[in-house]
Amino acid sequence: MMALAFPVQAGLAMQQATASVPTVTGTAFGAYIVVNADIDQVNVRAYPCALASCEKVGVLITGQQAVAKGRLGDWILIDYPGVEGGTGWVYSANVTLHGGSLPVVEPPPTPTPAVHDDD
């Protein structure tokens, strides 16, 4: 049996890309909040209101982040997908704001109580 010989060139480099290769980086989205480490969960409300009667639409857990849209008093408006309007409100003492200041926003319209006709 005969061995086949192939010429070998010393110092051959591996194939190199001829175009730039994009790298994956985080997307900057401006101001955002992070739920404080000493808080198990934060209620996300439909309106800036701490009363138990105010509609709770969800929760954020320790360390969770959300894009911050605006501020009204002690409340921060955040992106909260999956609910009507795609936003919710969190109490600012329970979160830390990062990435800049927030504009003051108009309060949302309060829900109209249902009227029942007892006739």
Helices and strands as residue ranges (DSSP letters): E 32-35, E 41-45, E 56-61, E 65-72, E 75-79, G 84-86, E 87-91, G 92-94, E 95-98
